[in-house]
Amino acid sequence: MLCGLLLTWLLLYAYSHMDLPAISDGASRGCRELGECPVSWWEGGLLLAYLLAPAFIFGSINAIAYKSWSRKKWAIALSIGAMFASILYLEPYATRLLQPHA
C-alpha cells in the first residue's frame, strides 16, 4: 500500500508543477480551493476514494500474490499499475484541455 501512496503523491506533485495552459472552464460553484470550499460528504468520499484507489489496488495485488509471483511478473504488474495510476490523475486535466471551446 505504501508503494501506491507514494506513487499517488509523486504523480500529483509532478502534475501540479507542470507548466500547462490554464483551463478556462472553471469550477462548478466558482470555488477552486479544496480547504476553503464547502464539500458534501459524498464528494469528500469520492475524493478520498480517488486518492486512495492506487494504494488499495497495489495493496490488494500484494496480498494476493505476495510470494507466488516471480520478479518479472511483479515488474510487469507494477509497471501497468503505475501507467494506469498516471492516466487516472492526468485524465481529468487532459479531457478538459482537449474539449473544444465555445
C-alpha positions as CSV (number, residue, x, y, z in Angstrom):
1,M,0.0,0.0,0.0
2,L,2.9,2.3,0.7
3,C,4.0,2.0,-2.9
4,G,0.6,3.2,-4.1
5,L,0.5,6.1,-1.7
6,L,4.0,7.2,-2.7
7,L,3.1,6.9,-6.4
8,T,-0.1,8.9,-5.8
9,W,1.9,11.7,-4.1
10,L,4.6,11.7,-6.8
11,L,2.1,11.9,-9.6
12,L,0.0,14.6,-8.1
13,Y,3.1,16.6,-7.1
14,A,4.6,16.2,-10.7
15,Y,1.3,17.1,-12.4
16,S,0.7,20.2,-10.1
17,H,4.2,21.5,-11.1
18,M,3.8,21.0,-14.8
19,D,3.7,24.2,-16.9
20,L,0.3,23.5,-18.7
21,P,-2.0,26.2,-20.0
22,A,-4.8,27.3,-17.7
23,I,-8.2,25.7,-18.1
24,S,-10.8,28.4,-18.8
25,D,-14.0,26.4,-17.8
26,G,-13.7,26.8,-14.0
27,A,-15.2,25.1,-11.0
28,S,-18.9,24.4,-10.8
29,R,-19.5,26.7,-7.9
30,G,-16.7,29.2,-8.6
31,C,-14.6,27.9,-5.7
32,R,-11.2,26.4,-6.5
33,E,-9.6,25.8,-3.1
34,L,-10.3,22.4,-1.5
35,G,-9.9,23.5,2.1
36,E,-11.9,26.7,1.6
37,C,-14.9,25.3,-0.4
38,P,-17.9,23.6,1.2
39,V,-17.9,19.9,0.1
40,S,-20.7,17.4,0.7
41,W,-20.0,14.1,2.5
42,W,-20.3,12.1,-0.7
43,E,-18.0,14.4,-2.7
44,G,-15.4,14.0,0.1
45,G,-15.8,10.3,0.0
46,L,-15.3,10.3,-3.8
47,L,-12.2,12.4,-3.4
48,L,-10.8,10.1,-0.8
49,A,-11.5,7.0,-3.0
50,Y,-9.9,8.8,-5.9
51,L,-6.7,9.5,-3.9
52,L,-6.5,6.1,-2.3
53,A,-7.5,3.9,-5.2
54,P,-4.0,3.1,-6.4
55,A,-2.8,2.3,-2.9
56,F,-5.8,0.0,-2.4
57,I,-5.2,-1.8,-5.7
58,F,-1.4,-2.2,-5.1
59,G,-2.1,-3.4,-1.6
60,S,-4.7,-5.9,-2.9
61,I,-2.3,-7.3,-5.5
62,N,0.4,-7.6,-2.9
63,A,-2.0,-9.5,-0.5
64,I,-3.0,-11.9,-3.3
65,A,0.4,-12.6,-5.0
66,Y,2.9,-11.9,-2.2
67,K,5.1,-14.9,-2.5
68,S,3.7,-16.7,-5.6
69,W,4.8,-14.2,-8.3
70,S,8.2,-14.0,-10.0
71,R,10.2,-10.8,-10.2
72,K,9.2,-10.5,-13.9
73,K,5.5,-10.8,-13.1
74,W,5.9,-8.2,-10.3
75,A,7.7,-5.8,-12.6
76,I,5.0,-6.1,-15.3
77,A,2.2,-5.7,-12.7
78,L,3.8,-2.6,-11.1
79,S,4.6,-1.0,-14.5
80,I,1.0,-1.5,-15.7
81,G,-0.4,-0.2,-12.3
82,A,1.9,2.9,-12.4
83,M,0.8,3.6,-16.0
84,F,-2.9,3.4,-15.1
85,A,-2.4,5.5,-12.0
86,S,-0.7,8.2,-14.0
87,I,-3.5,8.1,-16.5
88,L,-6.1,8.3,-13.7
89,Y,-4.6,11.5,-12.4
90,L,-3.8,13.2,-15.7
91,E,-7.1,12.3,-17.5
92,P,-9.4,15.0,-15.9
93,Y,-7.0,17.7,-16.9
94,A,-6.4,16.3,-20.4
95,T,-10.1,15.8,-21.3
96,R,-10.9,19.4,-20.2
97,L,-7.9,20.7,-22.1
98,L,-8.9,18.9,-25.3
99,Q,-12.6,20.0,-25.3
100,P,-13.4,22.5,-28.0
101,H,-14.1,26.0,-26.6
102,A,-17.5,27.5,-27.5
